[in-house]
């Protein structure tokens, strides 16, 4: 019968190496390690074969720092003109992006029509009309309440 291997000489798994690397990252976050030290120790972590190899990498760090109390989230202030018209739900964010894309393409089309009208005064194309159906769809969705903030 074989004798049990002493704990310091037991081979380690990738899961154990990952835990040690996480502890090293925490040490960087709280200022216990510099990035250069972290890089060296992380490389040694993944090269470690036994528990004693891993223990040597964190022995000077002590216990993991306790979690600092998290401040309550401060409500975000409205920062753009479109934020007042759309809520923070996924539908509101999608509507905001679609409206921005539609507005940019519409303005570009109008500018192109004006430029063509200046160069060829008798021929003003109706390019903006191509963007009117998209605007109608977005207006209808907004009218139905998609992405619109509710009055609580």
C-alpha positions as CSV (number, residue, x, y, z in Angstrom):
1,X,0.0,0.0,0.0
2,X,1.3,3.5,-0.8
3,X,1.7,6.2,1.8
4,X,-0.4,9.4,1.5
5,X,1.3,12.4,0.0
6,X,1.9,15.2,2.5
7,X,-0.4,18.2,1.9
8,X,2.3,20.6,0.7
9,X,3.4,18.1,-2.0
10,X,-0.1,17.4,-3.4
11,X,-0.4,18.4,-7.0
12,X,-2.8,21.4,-7.7
13,X,-5.6,21.7,-10.2
14,X,-6.3,24.6,-12.6
15,X,-9.3,25.5,-10.3
16,X,-6.9,26.0,-7.4
17,X,-4.5,28.1,-9.6
18,X,-7.5,30.2,-10.7
19,X,-8.4,30.9,-7.1
20,X,-4.8,32.0,-6.3
21,X,-4.8,34.3,-9.4
22,X,-8.1,35.8,-8.2
23,X,-6.5,36.5,-4.8
24,X,-3.5,38.1,-6.5
25,X,-5.9,40.4,-8.5
26,X,-7.6,41.4,-5.2
27,X,-4.2,42.2,-3.8
28,X,-3.6,44.5,-6.8
29,X,-6.9,46.2,-6.4
30,X,-6.3,47.1,-2.7
31,X,-2.7,48.1,-3.3
32,X,-0.9,45.1,-1.7
33,X,0.8,44.3,-5.0
34,X,2.2,46.3,-7.9
35,X,1.3,45.2,-11.4
36,X,4.9,44.0,-12.1
37,X,4.6,41.8,-9.0
38,X,1.2,40.5,-10.1
39,X,2.5,39.6,-13.6
40,X,5.4,37.6,-12.1
41,X,3.3,35.9,-9.5
42,X,0.5,35.1,-12.0
43,X,3.0,33.4,-14.3
44,X,4.4,31.4,-11.4
45,X,0.8,30.6,-10.4
46,X,0.1,28.8,-13.6
47,X,3.5,27.1,-13.5
48,X,2.9,25.8,-10.0
49,X,2.7,22.1,-9.5
50,X,2.1,21.7,-5.7
51,X,0.2,23.4,-3.0
52,X,3.4,24.6,-1.4
53,X,4.3,26.4,-4.7
54,X,0.9,28.2,-4.6
55,X,1.1,28.9,-0.8
56,X,4.5,30.7,-1.4
57,X,2.9,33.1,-3.8
58,X,0.3,34.4,-1.4
59,X,1.9,33.9,2.0
60,X,3.0,37.5,2.4
61,X,-0.4,38.9,1.5
62,X,-2.3,37.9,4.6
63,X,-6.0,37.4,4.7
64,X,-8.1,38.8,1.8
65,X,-9.3,42.3,2.5
66,X,-12.9,42.6,3.7
67,X,-15.4,44.0,1.2
68,X,-15.8,47.7,1.5
69,X,-19.4,48.9,1.9
70,X,-20.9,49.8,-1.5
71,X,-22.4,53.2,-1.8
72,X,-26.0,53.2,-3.0
73,X,-26.4,53.9,-6.7
74,X,-27.0,57.5,-7.5
75,X,-29.8,58.0,-10.1
76,X,-28.3,59.0,-13.4
77,X,-29.1,62.5,-14.6
78,X,-30.5,63.0,-18.0
79,X,-27.6,64.0,-20.2
80,X,-29.0,64.1,-23.8
81,X,-32.1,65.6,-25.3
82,X,-33.3,62.1,-26.3
83,X,-33.0,60.8,-22.7
84,X,-36.0,62.9,-21.7
85,X,-38.1,61.2,-24.4
86,X,-37.1,57.5,-23.9
87,X,-36.9,55.4,-20.8
88,X,-33.9,53.3,-19.6
89,X,-35.4,50.0,-20.6
90,X,-34.0,48.0,-23.5
91,X,-36.9,49.1,-25.7
92,X,-36.1,52.7,-24.9
93,X,-32.4,52.3,-25.7
94,X,-33.2,50.6,-29.0
95,X,-35.7,53.4,-29.9
96,X,-33.1,56.0,-29.0
97,X,-30.5,54.4,-31.3
98,X,-33.0,54.0,-34.1
99,X,-34.1,57.6,-33.9
100,X,-30.5,58.9,-33.9
101,X,-29.7,56.8,-37.0
102,X,-32.9,57.9,-38.7
103,X,-32.2,61.6,-37.9
104,X,-28.6,61.4,-39.2
105,X,-29.6,59.8,-42.4
106,X,-32.5,62.2,-42.9
107,X,-30.3,65.2,-42.4
108,X,-27.7,63.8,-44.8
109,X,-30.4,63.3,-47.4
110,X,-31.7,66.8,-47.0
111,X,-28.2,68.2,-47.2
112,X,-27.6,66.2,-50.4
113,X,-30.8,67.5,-51.9
114,X,-29.8,71.1,-51.1
115,X,-26.4,70.5,-52.7
116,X,-27.9,69.0,-55.8
117,X,-30.4,71.8,-56.0
118,X,-27.6,74.4,-55.9
119,X,-25.6,72.7,-58.6
120,X,-28.6,71.9,-60.8
121,X,-31.3,74.5,-59.9
122,X,-34.0,72.9,-62.0
123,X,-33.6,69.3,-60.6
124,X,-34.2,68.8,-56.9
125,X,-34.6,65.1,-56.2
126,X,-36.9,63.8,-53.5
127,X,-34.4,61.8,-51.6
128,X,-35.8,62.8,-48.2
129,X,-39.0,60.9,-49.1
130,X,-37.1,57.7,-48.8
131,X,-36.6,58.3,-45.1
132,X,-40.2,59.4,-44.4
133,X,-41.6,55.8,-44.0
134,X,-38.9,55.0,-41.4
135,X,-39.8,58.1,-39.5
136,X,-43.5,57.2,-39.7
137,X,-42.7,53.7,-38.2
138,X,-40.7,55.2,-35.4
139,X,-43.4,57.8,-34.7
140,X,-46.0,55.1,-34.6
141,X,-44.0,52.9,-32.2
142,X,-43.4,55.9,-29.9
143,X,-47.1,56.8,-30.1
144,X,-47.9,53.2,-29.0
145,X,-45.6,53.7,-26.0
146,X,-42.6,51.6,-27.0
147,X,-39.6,53.0,-25.1
148,X,-41.5,56.0,-23.8
149,X,-41.1,56.9,-20.1
150,X,-44.2,56.3,-18.0
151,X,-45.5,58.8,-15.5
152,X,-45.3,56.9,-12.2
